[in-house]
Amino acid sequence: MATSREPVGDGAGERQLRVDLAAAFRMAAELGWHEAVANHFSLAVSADARRFLMNPRWRHFAHIRASELLRLDAGDPETMSRSDAPDASAWCIHGHIHRALPLARCILHVHPPYATAVASLADPAIKPIEQNTARYFNRVAIDRGYGGIADNDEEGRRLVAVLGDNRRAILGNHGVLVVAGTVAEAFDDLYYLERACQTLVLAYSTGQRLNVMPPELAERTARSWDDYKEAAFSHFAEMKRLLDAKDPSYAD
């Protein structure tokens, strides 16, 4: 099954975008990144990113289908009055980011075990101790201003400011957020972010001193990841093949 690589305006290509986003939900459930019926993914369907797809309120990731994704407008003040209104925190986070940052076409926000554990540390920085952790060297925004569940405009605006020009954010006392131009790129980035945090947590758990790379080596390693950008699309396509073999209903 194809995967969308380019931003697509209203109408043309929305079907493929729906399938890709639905696949990402199912993959997240398979990998154990989901949390009950919480957390949210979204994907822009308009050129200005203000119109976007998002999961229905309180639906388990493992059950989400392409046809069931909500189509929302970040500029619509009546969104939370809809009969199928999204979760308030989903609207707060995703609505504000899509409204303010048009390059953030795909937004993945979850509370996966290892990244959330790192986000709960007094020092949540991802130390470059091997090549996956080095991928994020000086490339992750860190939010230290958690103020409770993000369900109001003030918190939405604050998170936009925290993210800024970054593509990833460790949300202290909360979870993680990744943005990208496509679902494939966002999924691949989130995958490696969680793997990096898993390695870091396991290393911390030994109680031994971390073997942190010198800054110049960490920077060089992070830049080397740019040579593998196309791998994100292959990774996503391979994961979709696994889904298709197990349960292709995500594409319905």
C-alpha positions as CSV (number, residue, x, y, z in Angstrom):
1,M,0.0,0.0,0.0
2,A,1.3,3.5,-0.8
3,T,2.4,6.0,1.7
4,S,2.0,9.8,1.3
5,R,5.3,11.7,1.1
6,E,4.1,15.2,0.2
7,P,1.7,17.7,1.8
8,V,-1.7,17.4,0.1
9,G,-4.4,20.0,-0.1
10,D,-8.1,19.5,0.5
11,G,-9.8,16.8,-1.4
12,A,-7.0,15.2,-3.5
13,G,-5.1,12.5,-1.6
14,E,-7.1,12.7,1.7
15,R,-7.9,9.1,1.5
16,Q,-4.3,8.1,1.5
17,L,-3.6,10.5,4.4
18,R,-6.4,8.9,6.4
19,V,-5.0,5.5,5.8
20,D,-1.5,6.5,6.8
21,L,-2.6,8.2,10.0
22,A,-4.9,5.2,10.9
23,A,-1.9,2.9,10.4
24,A,0.2,5.0,12.8
25,F,-2.4,4.5,15.5
26,R,-2.4,0.8,15.1
27,M,1.4,0.7,15.1
28,A,1.5,2.7,18.3
29,A,-0.8,0.2,19.9
30,E,1.3,-2.7,18.7
31,L,4.4,-1.1,20.1
32,G,2.8,-0.3,23.5
33,W,3.0,3.5,23.1
34,H,-0.7,4.0,23.7
35,E,-2.3,4.8,27.1
36,A,-5.9,3.6,27.6
37,V,-8.1,5.8,25.4
38,A,-5.9,8.9,25.8
39,N,-3.2,10.6,23.6
40,H,-3.6,11.9,20.1
41,F,-2.2,12.0,16.6
42,S,-3.1,14.5,13.9
43,L,-2.4,15.2,10.3
44,A,-3.0,18.3,8.1
45,V,-5.1,17.9,5.0
46,S,-4.9,21.5,3.8
47,A,-2.0,23.5,2.4
48,D,-2.1,25.9,5.4
49,A,-2.3,22.9,7.8
50,R,-5.3,24.5,9.6
51,R,-7.6,21.7,8.5
52,F,-6.5,18.4,9.9
53,L,-7.4,14.8,10.8
54,M,-7.4,13.5,14.4
55,N,-8.6,10.5,16.4
56,P,-12.1,10.5,17.7
57,R,-12.6,11.2,21.4
58,W,-11.7,8.3,23.7
59,R,-11.2,5.7,21.0
60,H,-8.6,3.0,21.6
61,F,-5.7,3.3,19.1
62,A,-6.1,-0.4,18.3
63,H,-9.6,0.2,16.9
64,I,-9.1,3.3,14.9
65,R,-10.1,3.2,11.2
66,A,-9.3,5.7,8.4
67,S,-12.9,6.5,7.8
68,E,-13.6,7.4,11.5
69,L,-10.9,10.1,11.8
70,L,-12.3,13.5,12.7
71,R,-11.8,16.3,10.2
72,L,-11.3,19.5,12.1
73,D,-10.5,23.2,11.4
74,A,-8.0,24.8,13.8
75,G,-9.7,28.2,13.1
76,D,-13.2,27.0,14.0
77,P,-14.2,28.3,17.5
78,E,-17.2,26.1,17.6
79,T,-15.2,22.8,17.4
80,M,-15.8,21.8,21.0
81,S,-19.6,22.4,20.5
82,R,-19.8,19.7,17.8
83,S,-21.7,16.5,18.6
84,D,-18.5,14.6,17.8
85,A,-16.2,17.1,19.6
86,P,-12.6,15.9,20.1
87,D,-11.0,15.4,23.5
88,A,-10.4,18.8,25.1
89,S,-6.7,18.3,25.6
90,A,-6.3,17.0,22.0
91,W,-8.0,20.1,20.7
92,C,-5.8,22.3,22.9
93,I,-2.5,20.8,21.8
94,H,-3.1,19.9,18.2
95,G,-5.4,22.8,17.4
96,H,-2.9,25.4,18.6
97,I,0.1,23.8,16.9
98,H,-1.7,23.4,13.6
99,R,-2.9,27.0,13.8
100,A,0.5,28.4,14.6
101,L,3.1,26.1,12.9
102,P,2.0,25.2,9.4
103,L,5.2,23.1,8.8
104,A,4.1,20.8,11.6
105,R,1.8,18.8,9.4
106,C,1.8,15.6,11.4
107,I,1.8,15.8,15.2
108,L,2.2,12.7,17.3
109,H,1.7,13.1,21.1
110,V,1.9,10.1,23.4
111,H,3.0,9.0,26.9
112,P,5.2,6.0,25.9
113,P,6.8,4.2,28.9
114,Y,10.5,5.1,28.4
115,A,10.2,8.6,27.0
116,T,7.7,9.4,29.8
117,A,10.1,8.0,32.4
118,V,12.8,10.3,31.0
119,A,10.4,13.2,31.0
120,S,9.8,12.6,34.7
121,L,13.5,13.1,35.6
122,A,14.9,16.3,37.1
123,D,17.3,16.3,34.1
124,P,15.2,14.9,31.1
125,A,17.9,15.6,28.5
126,I,18.7,12.6,26.2
127,K,22.4,12.0,26.8
128,P,24.3,10.9,23.7
129,I,25.5,7.5,24.9
130,E,25.1,5.6,21.6
131,Q,24.0,6.4,18.0
132,N,20.2,6.5,18.7
133,T,20.5,8.8,21.7
134,A,23.0,10.9,19.7
135,R,20.4,11.4,17.0
136,Y,18.7,13.8,19.4
137,F,21.7,15.7,20.6
138,N,20.7,19.4,20.9
139,R,17.6,18.6,18.8
140,V,14.9,18.3,21.4
141,A,13.0,21.1,23.2
142,I,12.5,20.5,26.9
143,D,9.4,21.8,28.6
144,R,9.9,22.3,32.3
145,G,6.7,24.3,32.8
146,Y,4.1,21.6,33.2
147,G,0.9,23.1,34.6
148,G,-1.5,20.2,34.6
149,I,-3.7,18.6,31.8
150,A,-3.4,20.7,28.7
151,D,-7.1,21.7,28.1
152,N,-7.0,25.5,27.8
153,D,-5.8,28.1,25.4
154,E,-3.1,29.4,27.6
155,E,-1.5,26.0,27.8
156,G,-1.9,25.5,24.1
157,R,-0.1,28.7,23.4
158,R,2.6,27.9,25.8
159,L,3.3,24.5,24.2
160,V,3.6,26.2,20.8
161,A,6.2,28.5,22.2
162,V,8.0,25.5,23.8
163,L,8.2,23.6,20.5
164,G,9.3,26.7,18.5
165,D,11.4,25.5,15.6
166,N,12.1,22.1,17.1
167,R,10.6,18.9,15.7
168,R,10.5,17.1,19.1
169,A,9.7,18.1,22.6
170,I,10.2,16.3,25.9
171,L,7.2,17.5,27.9
172,G,8.4,17.4,31.5
173,N,6.1,15.5,34.0
174,H,4.0,14.6,30.9
175,G,5.2,12.8,27.8
176,V,6.6,13.5,24.3
177,L,5.6,15.3,21.2
178,V,7.0,14.9,17.6
179,V,6.1,16.8,14.5
180,A,7.1,16.2,10.9
181,G,5.9,16.8,7.3
182,T,4.5,13.3,6.8
183,V,3.2,10.5,9.0
184,A,6.1,8.2,8.0
185,E,8.7,10.7,9.1
186,A,6.9,11.5,12.4
187,F,6.4,7.8,13.1
188,D,10.0,6.9,12.5
189,D,11.2,9.8,14.6
190,L,8.9,8.8,17.5
191,Y,10.1,5.2,17.2
192,Y,13.7,6.2,17.5
193,L,13.0,8.7,20.3
194,E,11.3,5.9,22.4
195,R,14.2,3.5,21.6
196,A,16.7,6.2,22.6
197,C,14.9,6.7,25.9
198,Q,14.7,3.0,26.5
199,T,18.5,2.7,26.2
200,L,19.0,5.7,28.4
201,V,16.7,4.4,31.1
202,L,18.4,0.9,31.0
203,A,21.8,2.6,31.2
204,Y,20.7,4.7,34.2
205,S,19.3,1.6,35.9
206,T,22.7,0.0,36.1
207,G,23.8,2.7,38.6
208,Q,27.1,3.1,36.7
209,R,28.4,6.2,35.2
210,L,27.2,7.0,31.7
211,N,29.8,7.0,28.9
212,V,28.6,10.3,27.3
213,M,30.0,11.1,23.9
214,P,32.1,14.3,23.5
215,P,29.9,17.1,22.0
216,E,31.7,17.1,18.7
217,L,31.2,13.4,18.3
218,A,27.5,13.6,19.3
219,E,27.0,16.4,16.8
220,R,28.7,14.6,14.0
221,T,26.6,11.5,14.7
222,A,23.4,13.5,14.8
223,R,24.2,15.0,11.5
224,S,24.9,11.6,10.0
225,W,21.3,10.7,10.6
226,D,20.4,13.1,7.8
227,D,21.9,10.6,5.3
228,Y,19.2,8.1,6.3
229,K,16.1,10.3,6.0
230,E,14.6,8.1,3.2
231,A,14.7,5.1,5.5
232,A,11.7,6.5,7.4
233,F,9.5,5.8,4.4
234,S,10.7,2.3,4.1
235,H,10.3,1.7,7.8
236,F,6.7,2.9,7.7
237,A,5.9,0.9,4.6
238,E,7.3,-2.3,6.2
239,M,5.3,-1.7,9.3
240,K,2.2,-1.3,7.2
241,R,3.0,-4.6,5.6
242,L,2.9,-6.2,9.0
243,L,-0.4,-4.6,9.7
244,D,-1.9,-5.7,6.4
245,A,-0.9,-9.3,7.2
246,K,-2.4,-9.2,10.7
247,D,-5.4,-6.9,10.5
248,P,-5.9,-4.5,7.5
249,S,-9.1,-3.0,8.9
250,Y,-7.2,0.2,9.8
251,A,-7.6,1.2,6.1
252,D,-11.4,0.9,6.1
